[in-house]
């Protein structure tokens, strides 16, 4: 369960949630490093920095911002956040062309940013975070599996409403059929997750694997 202390929201163990950024921004405290997952809409960089300051998380030797995909509600605040924290930026190699502004995806434009760490499927960061390439919503969309907390960060593969998981509406995905197949693939990979740190909705703490299977049972596959 989430609990709040002033501005601090600790979702589970060392995973924090920065509230009110449109698409959820998660922060994982790695002691000497800080991993930030996504960057919210334009202007949300100030809310993220405020959270880090008020939570005592600014005294890190390294900041890493990993982007699940290059839609504006996930990368809009990236440029200013990267500059303020002097952070490294990571994304899947197929998504990096959009983050750098070499190609565009979606209707809205944002400030391009260099990508320092190019990720591929099955890469593991810091012996803890496994990268799962899940193309469909966008070409370089990823899920991030946290082996330490048994949590999956699905980006926009799924969302939460009233405690259940749902498929992202098809009009928001470049290839919704492929996106749907990726939802099933997560279960087929036999990933041992219990928590789902959604980008839209409330994080699901406990029974995440079961709720993911419930979603699959409701979907049709070609």
C-alpha angles and dihedrals in degrees: 000000000000120000129189130216111180103305095342121108115184108188100183132345106314097351117108129191121215104212129217099026094121093236109045117259116206127200123199117198108220093176099241093026136043124215115202118192111210128338109236129225124329108291094025091102089084091055091050093049091047090053092051092048096047092044094051094244101126097088096084129128092221138021122200123189113197117194119210092198141338105258115130095248088060102037105024093100095038102099097053093039092050092048095047095049096033083230132172116241123219131188140147111285091242091056096045094082089062095045090050091050095242088123132012132231127187128009100285130073127219137179110285119238133195115248114226100184119044111202132204134191113290095015113145123212121206091348088286117066118068118199117222115191107220108176118187108077084054130348094257102033115145141192118212119215116202105206093190097059097023089238129143124207103204101183106206096335089105138356136208129241126167092348096307134100124243137184115257107257108270095237090068095056127078089218111014093180091057090044090054091050089053090057089058092042091061089064093041089057089063093228111179100227129150102172129056115204098197124195092219120041130007123323114258110229112193129004091038093139091051093049090048089054090049088057092051090051089059096049129086119226126202 
